[in-house]
Amino acid sequence: MNGSRLKYRVEVLGDRGGIERYGPFNEQRAREFFEVEESLGGTARIVRLEEDGLRETWRVVTECGDWGGVPRAEAPPSQ
């Protein structure tokens, strides 16, 4: 599978306020995973990796549930 197409992940807000991250996925797989969480009444969001030269950031595509004061998205871990 082409790794360059795997630019999405699904973040799920856990019971204790921690964020569980799943992926990387392609867009279709991320939406399928998200729809399952949404149907269960979970708090989830899809984020997409965007590259601007050497800088990489995660942007929220869609979300469900109450994220409250949880950050909108964060930079990927340093490699």
C-alpha positions in Angstrom: 0.0 0.0 0.0 1.2 3.5 -0.8 2.2 5.2 2.4 1.8 8.6 1.0 -2.0 8.0 0.9 -2.1 7.2 4.6 -2.6 10.8 5.8 -5.5 10.3 8.1 -6.0 9.1 11.7 -9.0 8.8 14.0 -8.7 10.2 17.5 -11.1 9.0 20.2 -11.6 10.7 23.5 -11.3 8.1 26.3 -13.2 7.9 29.5 -10.4 9.6 31.5 -9.9 12.5 29.1 -6.9 10.8 27.3 -6.9 10.7 23.5 -6.5 7.3 21.8 -5.1 7.6 18.2 -5.8 5.0 15.5 -4.2 4.9 12.0 -2.7 5.9 9.8 -5.5 5.3 7.4 -6.5 6.4 3.9 -9.5 8.7 3.8 -12.2 6.0 3.2 -10.9 3.7 6.0 -10.7 6.7 8.5 -14.4 7.6 7.7 -15.5 4.0 8.2 -13.7 3.9 11.6 -15.2 7.3 12.5 -18.7 6.3 11.6 -18.6 3.3 13.9 -17.5 5.5 16.8 -20.2 8.0 16.0 -22.9 5.3 15.9 -21.8 4.2 19.3 -22.2 7.7 20.7 -18.5 8.2 21.1 -16.4 11.3 21.0 -14.2 11.0 17.9 -12.6 13.1 15.2 -10.8 12.6 11.9 -7.6 14.5 11.5 -5.5 14.9 8.3 -1.8 15.3 8.0 -0.9 18.4 6.0 2.6 19.2 4.8 3.8 22.7 4.1 7.4 22.3 3.1 9.2 20.8 6.0 6.4 21.6 8.5 3.7 19.0 9.2 0.5 19.7 11.1 -2.7 17.8 11.9 -6.0 19.5 10.9 -9.4 18.3 12.1 -11.6 17.2 9.2 -14.8 16.3 11.2 -15.7 15.4 14.7 -18.6 14.1 16.8 -19.3 14.3 20.5 -18.2 16.9 23.1 -14.5 17.7 22.9 -14.8 20.5 25.4 -11.4 22.1 26.1 -9.4 19.4 24.4 -6.9 20.8 21.8 -8.1 20.9 18.2 -5.2 18.9 16.9 -1.5 18.6 17.5 1.7 18.1 15.7 2.8 14.5 15.0 5.5 13.1 17.3 9.1 14.0 16.3 10.9 11.3 14.5 
